[in-house]
Amino acid sequence: MAVHPLPPRRTSAPETPDPPAYDRRRAWLILAMVVAFMMINYADKSVLGLAAVPLMDELAIDKSTYGLISSSFYVLFSVSGLVVGLLSARWSTRTMLLVMAALWAVAQLPALVATVPALVAGRLLLGAAEGPAASMSMHTLYGWFPPGRRGMPSALQIGGAALGTAVAAPVLTWFIVNLGWRSAFVALAIISAAWCLVWYAVGKDGPYSAAAQRAAAGAAPASGTPEAPGAGERNGTRPTAEAPAPPLSRLLLSGTVVGSVLSAFGSHWALAVSSAWLPVYLQTQLDLTASTASVAVSAVSVLSLLLLLSVPALVDRRKRHGRAGRAADGIAQGAAVLVSGAALALLPFAEQRAAQLALVAVAFAAHAVAIPLHYVTTAAVVPAARRGPVFGVVAATGTLPGMFVPYLTGHLVDGAASEATGYAIAFLLSAAVMAVCGAVAMLAIRPDRDARALGGEG
């Protein structure tokens, strides 16, 4: 009897878990809440600048003291952003955003006391509570939107900041002019509390969050070899299995992350100047009334919003058509900071009112494009498991100008021969810093290269 060898035993390839489903309706509901969150965030930041002139008059303080009050907002801002970012893997983003907004409401109340120590205490608490806001709300969004769909949500999240300033400037100015400057702080406290109630009802961590990926990996231990970085994402999905993440130090020292931090640093330098000093500059140097100055601030914010809705959308479109990379990401955000710096350098030499207002608009609007894009480029090279901590470090470093720029600007204005000369020196210094940051960002950011090397999401 012939003996036939047994056929070789077939082994099936290990199955890769299905990527999480993209829940468009829920994702956009979370996006709407995050946009409202950022609107309140930037209204909180801008209210002190809008109230600066009557506040300085009532308390009889000079510009250096006002600059110190404004800068106190950032004393704990970067530290809290860093600490919360490093610990974010252990906490629910839903809970983090809820606690932050509740603290914002409390932080507005010391303004009722109306003394310099009380104002500093309120701004310290507000800064500590708002430090992680941008990075952790972006982290929340990235838990709901897959990599191929993040450019527009990122822009809308930062657009909430511009929209918040655009809406807050005339509304809060009405409160300040008609009901006194303290009423604007009380109104913001009430709005923050109302947001907390709604978020408590609808907030939730998303399917693309690190927590969801860990849960999915734990539910499917035999999922096989993780996909290569970037695979399965071209259609906007992401597998749940993850390769071991590189050390945090290696991620932070990559060219793309360093360039992204510098573009954010330059952008936040301009933002620190505008938040603390733009309303004051418009009223004292361009002789605008408080109401007219608030309209000008709103116009700058509207221009920021238009740029935020257009440029990142073009970047997203290039990515979906396979044309992502340095031109789509690094050059766009570096150029935005360079253009703002150039306009700021020209502002002291403009004599016509129309030219001055146009340069103000470009100087304090164009840089905003860098803020969402620096998160996009960072996320592209960082594995999801490391995204929260890296976002925390990036946000803490990129926002450092807020800690000293408002005070430095006030000190330069007070110490110059005239206020006009002081503003000119401050603007030229700002322009030089922004030029360096923008140029280095354009050269250093290479998401495709660094994503391959670091196992990023691409």
C-alpha positions in Angstrom: 0.0 0.0 0.0 1.4 3.3 -1.0 2.0 5.8 1.7 1.2 9.3 0.8 2.9 12.1 2.8 0.5 14.4 4.6 0.1 17.7 2.9 1.9 20.5 4.6 -0.1 22.1 7.4 -1.5 25.5 6.4 -1.0 28.3 8.7 -3.1 31.4 8.3 -1.5 34.8 8.5 -2.3 36.5 11.7 -5.2 38.8 11.4 -4.9 42.5 11.8 -7.7 44.0 13.8 -10.1 46.0 11.8 -9.4 49.8 12.0 -11.9 51.7 14.1 -14.8 53.1 12.3 -15.0 56.8 11.6 -18.1 58.2 13.2 -18.5 61.4 11.2 -21.6 62.7 13.1 -20.1 62.2 16.5 -16.7 63.5 15.5 -18.1 66.7 14.2 -20.2 67.2 17.4 -17.0 66.9 19.4 -15.3 69.3 17.0 -18.1 71.8 17.5 -17.6 71.6 21.3 -13.9 72.0 20.9 -14.3 75.0 18.7 -16.6 76.6 21.4 -13.9 75.6 24.0 -11.3 77.4 22.1 -13.5 80.5 21.5 -13.9 80.8 25.3 -10.2 80.2 25.7 -9.2 83.1 23.6 -11.9 85.4 24.9 -10.4 84.8 28.3 -7.0 85.7 27.0 -8.2 88.8 25.2 -10.4 90.3 27.9 -7.5 91.9 29.8 -6.2 93.6 26.7 -9.6 94.9 25.8 -10.0 96.3 29.4 -6.5 97.6 29.6 -7.0 101.3 29.1 -9.9 101.8 31.7 -8.1 99.3 34.0 -4.8 101.2 34.0 -6.6 104.5 34.5 -8.7 103.2 37.4 -5.7 101.5 39.2 -3.3 104.2 38.2 -0.6 101.7 37.0 2.0 102.2 34.3 2.5 100.1 31.2 5.3 98.0 32.8 2.9 97.0 35.6 0.1 96.2 33.2 2.6 94.1 31.2 3.5 92.3 34.3 -0.1 91.5 35.0 -0.5 90.3 31.4 2.7 88.2 31.5 1.6 86.5 34.8 -0.9 84.6 32.7 2.0 82.6 31.2 4.0 81.9 34.3 2.3 78.6 34.8 0.9 78.3 31.3 3.9 76.4 29.8 4.6 74.4 32.9 1.0 73.1 33.2 0.9 72.4 29.5 4.0 70.3 29.9 2.9 68.4 33.0 -0.6 67.7 31.8 0.8 66.6 28.4 3.2 64.1 30.0 0.4 62.7 32.2 -2.3 62.7 29.5 -1.9 59.0 28.7 -3.3 58.3 32.2 -6.3 60.6 32.0 -9.4 60.8 30.0 -9.4 63.8 27.6 -13.1 64.3 28.4 -12.2 64.8 32.1 -9.2 67.1 31.4 -11.2 69.5 29.3 -14.0 69.6 31.8 -11.7 70.5 34.7 -9.9 73.1 32.6 -13.1 74.9 31.7 -14.4 74.8 35.3 -11.1 76.5 36.5 -11.5 79.2 33.8 -14.8 80.2 35.4 -13.2 80.4 38.8 -10.2 82.3 37.5 -12.3 85.3 36.3 -13.7 86.1 39.7 -10.6 87.8 41.3 -11.2 90.7 38.8 -14.1 91.7 41.1 -11.5 92.7 43.8 -9.7 95.0 41.3 -6.3 95.1 42.8 -3.0 94.3 41.1 -2.3 91.2 43.4 -5.9 89.9 42.7 -5.5 90.4 39.0 -2.2 88.6 39.0 -3.7 85.7 41.0 -6.5 85.4 38.6 -4.3 85.4 35.6 -1.9 82.9 37.2 -4.8 80.4 37.8 -6.2 81.1 34.3 -2.9 80.5 32.7 -2.4 77.2 34.6 -5.8 76.1 33.5 -5.4 77.2 29.9 -1.8 76.0 29.4 -2.9 72.5 28.2 -6.1 73.7 26.5 -4.8 73.9 22.9 -2.7 70.7 22.9 -5.2 68.6 24.8 -8.2 69.7 22.8 -6.3 68.9 19.7 -5.4 65.6 21.2 -9.1 65.1 21.8 -9.9 65.8 18.2 -7.2 63.5 16.9 -9.0 60.7 18.9 -12.0 61.2 16.7 -10.5 62.0 13.3 -8.1 59.6 11.5 -4.8 60.9 10.1 -6.1 61.7 6.6 -8.8 63.9 7.9 -7.1 66.1 10.5 -6.1 69.2 8.6 -9.5 70.9 8.5 -10.5 69.9 12.1 -7.1 71.2 13.3 -7.7 74.5 11.4 -11.2 74.8 12.9 -9.9 74.2 16.4 -7.4 77.0 16.0 -10.1 78.9 14.1 -12.2 78.8 17.2 -9.5 81.0 18.8 -9.7 83.5 16.0 -13.5 83.4 16.1 -13.5 83.8 19.8 -11.4 87.0 19.5 -13.6 88.2 16.7 -16.8 87.8 18.6 -15.3 88.7 22.0 -13.8 92.0 21.0 -17.0 93.9 20.2 -19.2 92.0 22.7 -16.8 92.3 25.6 -16.0 95.9 24.7 -19.8 96.7 24.9 -19.8 95.2 28.4 -16.6 97.2 29.3 -18.0 100.5 27.9 -21.5 100.2 29.2 -21.3 98.1 32.4 -17.7 98.5 33.5 -14.7 96.4 32.8 -15.4 93.9 35.6 -18.7 92.9 33.9 -16.7 91.4 31.0 -14.9 89.0 33.4 -18.2 87.9 35.1 -19.8 87.2 31.7 -16.9 85.0 30.7 -17.1 83.1 34.0 -20.8 82.3 33.3 -20.0 81.2 29.7 -17.3 78.8 30.9 -19.6 77.2 33.4 -22.3 76.7 30.8 -19.8 75.0 28.5 -18.9 72.6 31.3 -22.6 71.5 31.6 -22.9 70.7 27.9 -19.5 69.0 27.7 -20.4 66.8 30.7 -23.4 65.5 28.7 -21.8 65.0 25.3 -18.0 64.7 25.8 -16.3 61.3 25.2 -12.9 59.9 24.2 -12.7 58.9 20.5 -11.9 55.6 18.8 -8.5 56.8 17.5 -7.3 57.8 21.0 -4.4 56.0 22.6 -6.7 54.6 25.2 -9.0 53.2 22.6 -6.1 51.6 20.7 -4.8 50.0 23.9 -8.2 48.6 24.7 -8.5 47.2 21.2 -5.1 45.7 21.4 -5.9 44.1 24.7 -9.1 42.6 23.3 -7.2 41.1 20.4 -3.8 39.8 21.7 -3.2 37.5 18.7 -3.5 40.3 16.2 -0.2 39.5 14.5 2.6 41.7 13.4 1.8 45.4 13.5 1.4 47.1 10.1 4.2 49.2 8.8 4.0 52.9 9.8 1.7 54.7 7.5 0.0 51.6 6.0 -3.8 51.5 5.9 -4.1 55.3 6.3 -4.5 56.4 2.8 -8.3 55.8 3.1 -8.4 57.7 6.4 -8.2 54.7 8.7 -5.6 53.5 11.2 -5.0 50.0 12.5 -5.2 49.6 16.2 -1.9 47.5 16.6 1.1 49.7 17.4 4.8 49.0 17.2 6.8 50.0 20.3 7.1 53.8 20.4 10.6 55.4 20.2 11.9 57.2 23.3 10.4 60.6 23.9 13.8 62.4 23.6 14.3 61.0 20.1 10.9 62.2 19.0 11.4 65.7 20.4 14.8 66.1 18.7 13.6 65.1 15.2 13.9 67.9 12.7 10.1 68.1 12.1 9.3 68.4 15.8 12.0 71.1 16.3 10.9 73.0 13.3 7.3 72.8 14.4 8.2 74.1 17.8 10.0 77.0 16.3 7.1 78.0 14.0 4.8 77.9 17.0 7.3 79.9 19.0 7.3 82.6 16.3 3.6 82.6 16.0 3.0 82.8 19.7 5.4 85.7 20.0 3.1 87.7 17.7 0.1 86.4 19.5 1.5 87.5 22.9 2.1 91.0 21.5 -1.4 91.3 20.0 -3.3 89.8 23.0 -1.7 92.2 25.5 -0.9 95.3 23.4 -2.9 95.5 20.2 -6.0 97.2 21.6 -3.8 99.6 23.6 -1.6 100.4 20.5 -4.7 101.0 18.4 -6.2 103.4 20.9 -3.0 105.3 22.0 -0.9 105.3 18.8 -3.5 105.2 16.0 -6.1 107.3 18.0 -8.9 104.9 17.6 -11.8 104.9 20.0 -12.4 101.7 22.2 -15.3 100.6 20.0 -13.4 101.2 16.7 -10.3 99.5 18.1 -12.5 96.4 19.0 -13.8 96.4 15.4 -10.2 96.4 14.1 -9.3 93.6 16.5 -12.3 91.6 15.2 -11.2 92.3 11.6 -7.7 90.9 12.3 -9.4 87.8 13.8 -11.7 87.4 10.8 -8.6 87.5 8.5 -6.9 84.9 10.7 -10.0 82.7 10.5 -10.2 82.9 6.7 -6.5 81.9 6.4 -7.1 79.1 8.9 -10.0 77.8 6.8 -8.1 77.9 3.5 -4.4 77.1 4.0 -4.8 73.9 6.1 -7.6 72.7 3.8 -5.2 73.0 0.9 -2.6 71.1 2.8 -5.2 68.3 3.6 -6.1 68.2 -0.1 -2.5 67.7 -1.1 -2.1 64.9 1.4 -5.2 63.1 0.1 -3.8 63.3 -3.4 -0.4 61.9 -2.3 1.4 65.3 -2.5 2.2 65.7 1.2 5.6 66.6 2.5 7.9 69.5 3.1 6.1 71.9 0.7 2.7 71.1 2.1 3.7 71.4 5.7 7.0 73.0 6.6 7.0 75.8 3.9 3.4 76.8 4.6 3.9 77.3 8.4 7.4 78.8 8.1 6.2 81.3 5.4 3.2 82.3 7.5 5.5 83.3 10.4 7.9 85.1 8.0 5.1 87.1 6.4 3.8 88.3 9.7 7.3 89.2 10.8 7.9 91.3 7.7 4.6 93.2 8.2 5.5 93.9 11.8 8.9 95.2 10.7 7.3 97.6 8.3 4.6 98.9 10.7 6.7 101.5 12.5 7.6 103.1 9.2 4.1 103.4 7.7 2.6 106.8 7.8 -0.8 106.5 6.1 -3.6 105.2 8.3 -4.8 102.7 5.7 -1.2 101.2 5.4 -0.9 101.0 9.1 -4.2 99.1 9.5 -3.3 96.8 6.6 0.1 96.0 8.1 -1.5 95.4 11.5 -3.9 92.9 9.9 -1.2 91.0 8.1 1.2 91.1 11.1 -1.2 89.7 13.6 -3.3 87.4 11.3 -0.9 85.5 8.9 1.1 83.8 11.6 -2.0 82.0 12.9 -1.6 79.4 10.0 1.4 78.0 11.8 -0.5 77.0 14.9 -2.7 74.2 13.5 -0.1 73.1 11.0 2.6 72.6 13.7 0.3 70.1 15.4 -0.4 68.3 12.1 3.3 68.0 11.3 4.1 66.9 14.8 1.3 64.3 14.8 2.6 63.0 11.4 5.9 61.8 12.9 4.7 60.7 16.4 3.1 57.4 17.2 -0.4 57.7 18.8 0.9 56.3 22.1 3.3 59.2 22.4 1.1 62.0 20.9 -0.2 63.4 24.2 3.1 63.8 25.9 4.8 65.2 22.8 1.9 67.6 22.2 2.4 68.7 25.8 6.1 69.4 25.4 5.6 71.1 22.0 2.8 73.3 23.4 4.8 74.2 26.5 7.9 75.2 24.5 6.0 76.9 21.6 4.0 79.1 24.0 7.0 80.4 26.0 6.9 83.9 24.5 3.7 84.6 26.4 5.7 84.4 29.6 7.9 87.4 28.9 6.8 89.2 25.7 3.9 91.3 27.2 6.2 92.5 30.1 9.1 93.1 27.7 7.0 95.1 25.4 5.7 97.3 28.2 9.2 97.8 29.6 10.5 98.8 26.1 7.6 101.3 25.7 8.1 102.8 29.2 11.8 103.0 28.8 11.9 104.6 25.3 12.1 108.4 24.6 8.5 108.2 23.4 5.8 105.6 23.2 6.0 105.5 19.4 9.8 104.7 19.7 9.2 102.0 22.3 6.6 100.3 20.1 8.9 100.5 17.1 11.7 98.8 19.0 9.4 96.1 20.3 8.0 95.5 16.8 11.4 95.3 15.2 12.7 92.9 17.8 9.6 90.7 17.4 10.1 90.7 13.6 13.7 89.5 13.9 12.7 86.6 16.2 9.9 85.6 13.9 12.2 85.7 10.8 14.6 83.3 12.4 11.8 80.9 13.6 10.1 80.9 10.2 13.3 80.3 8.2 14.5 77.4 10.4 11.0 75.9 10.3 11.0 75.9 6.5 14.3 74.1 6.5 13.8 71.6 9.3 10.3 70.3 8.8 10.3 67.0 6.8 7.3 64.9 7.9 7.8 62.0 5.4 11.4 61.4 6.3 10.9 61.6 10.0 7.6 59.6 10.0 9.5 56.7 8.3 12.4 56.9 10.9 10.1 57.2 13.9 7.2 55.1 13.1 4.8 58.0 13.0 1.3 58.1 11.6 2.4 59.8 8.4 
